[in-house]
Structures are given as C-alpha cells and as structure tokens.
Amino acid sequence: MIPFVTQPSLSLGFITIHAFGLIVAISAFTGDWLYRRRLASLQLDPQVGAALGWWALTFGFVGAHLFSLVFYFPEKLARQPWLVFKLWEDVSSFGGMLGGALGALLFLLMRARTIGVRARWAYLDAAAFVLPFAWAIGRIACALAHDHPGGVTSFPLAISLRSDAAQRFILGVYADAGRRLPTGLPLTDFGFHDLGWYECLYLFLLVAPLFVWLNRYRQQLTATPGFWLAAFALVYAPMRIGLDTLRLADARYGGFAPGQYAAVSLLIGGLVAWFFGRRIDARSASQSLKALQPHADNANNITPSE
C-alpha cells in the first residue's frame, strides 16, 4: 500500500503556504500555458481564447463554491447563508467544471457572435484537450491533502493505515461521517481509499496518454467539432460515477452523491457535443460538395474541338 503522507506546508511567519494551494496554482498556470499553445497550433485568435478563458475561470470559481455549498453542505448553508460570499471555502471540482463550461458558453453567445459555428467549437475543443493534463496536476494536491477519503480497504493502491497519523485521520473521517469503523480489524494491515489519489493515477496513466495518442495518430477523427469535449466526458464521467460510490461523508440524494449526478450530466453533454459536431461536419461536407458541383457541370458541358 501507499504510505500516508501529511500535507507539506511552509510557514513564513505571517502566512503559511500549503502544498495544496501551491499545486493548484501550478495546475492553473500549466493549463493556461497548454491552452495558449493549443490555440497557436490551431491558428485560433489568442485574444478571443484568453477572454474565453477568463470567463470560464470566473464562472468556474463561483460555480465550484456554490455547487459545494448547495449540494454537499446544505445544512451548513441554511445555518450560515453568508457563506456564499466566502468563495475560497468549500469548493467542488465538478462545480468548477460545470461553472467553467457555462462561462465559456455565455462568452461565445454574448461576446463572440461574429465567430463562425465551427470556430466556436474549436475554442471549446482546445480547452477540453488540455483539461486532463492540468486536472491531473491538480489531483496531486487532492492526493496530498487526502480531501476525498473513502472507507477502510485492503486494496493494494490504498493509503496505508500503518502510521499513527493515518489512523487518527481515518478515525476523524468516520466520526465526521457519523459512521463507525469496522470492528475487529487490525488497522495496521489495512488502508483507506483515497479518491483523489486514484483519480490522479487514472488521469496521468490513462487519460493523458490516450489524448496524446489520439491527437497524434487520429487527426481526421479528432478534427470533428466537439470531439475533445465528447472524449473528455466519455473517459472522465464513468470513472467519477464509480469512484464516488466509495465516498464516506457525501450528502446523498436518492442514494447517489452530487458528483455522480454531475458526472451523468457531463456524460450527456459530451454525447450532445458529439452529435452536433457530427452534424456540423456533415453540413460542411454537403456545402463543399454543392460548391464543387457547378465546376463539375461546366467541365461536362465542354465540347472537344475538332
């Protein structure tokens, strides 16, 4: 099993820098750098891309906080409604993702009306392509903070409970969830599920290499508008639906965690993006064929000279 590590931090007297915040910042800067490179490779306007990015970032930041409060901590929100203004507390990754998508769509509808339909999809696809790379780095922060813990397990990739710090941690997790640890277990022989760690592995070892391979060897397929949006949804959403069944303390609605509902929404959105992208491709092909038809007719009407 994986040894338990306490999140590193650096105290500078007046401020303490935690590894979580530092890694999330690195994730954001990496995503921005990759996004700009992607825009350049696709010959898309960097100013439009930057503006879209700011809209997505702003709405994503707000969405991450509101989604967390409303769906994960409704009792806390009811007692302290002013918490909606503390945007730096209680954030949800899916809330950030959904909020960012809303911000990007609003930007394209309100501030980029002169951009063609195919180009709009290209900007969204550029963002979707870089997302798993930046997201994987961000999940390193979650793995170090152990902020998505699950139950006790003997799974080989779980976080070991051999240390006293690990045992104190999991006891606190079970207490916060109002649950009791299974009795009669020698904790030192077990571990606990760490969903941030599992997701980090999944993104780094499977999703990121898959995206690199598709981008390099399946360019005709990936040129379809909405492809990268659909690809991310199809590889990410099922994983989250499965992993969120292991969460201990999440609120449940109809037996399912908020993240699972969000994952289903993401999956449906990806399929819709693929459907409309295919229609755009078919329409473009039809228009190109019609444009070539008059030239073909003229060629057929030419009579050879004697």
HELIX and SHEET records of a PDB file:
HELIX    1   1 ALA A   19  SER A   41  1                                  23    
HELIX    2   2 PRO A   46  PHE A   67  1                                  22    
HELIX    3   3 SER A   68  TYR A   72  3                                   5    
HELIX    4   4 PRO A   74  ARG A   79  1                                   6    
HELIX    5   5 PRO A   81  PHE A   85  5                                   5    
HELIX    6   6 SER A   93  MET A  110  1                                  18    
HELIX    7   7 VAL A  117  ALA A  145  1                                  29    
HELIX    8   8 ASP A  164  ASP A  176  1                                  13    
HELIX    9   9 LEU A  187  ASP A  189  5                                   3    
HELIX   10  10 LEU A  195  TYR A  202  1                                   8    
HELIX   11  11 LEU A  203  VAL A  207  3                                   5    
HELIX   12  12 ALA A  208  TYR A  217  1                                  10    
HELIX   13  13 GLN A  219  THR A  222  1                                   4    
HELIX   14  14 PHE A  227  LEU A  243  1                                  17    
HELIX   15  15 ASP A  244  LEU A  246  5                                   3    
HELIX   16  16 PRO A  258  ASN A  301  1                                  44    
SHEET    1   A 2 SER A   9  SER A  11  0                                        
SHEET    2   A 2 THR A  16  HIS A  18 -1                                        
SHEET    1   B 3 PRO A 149  THR A 153  0                                        
SHEET    2   B 3 GLY A 191  ASP A 194 -1                                        
SHEET    3   B 3 ILE A 159  SER A 160 -1                                        
END                                                                             
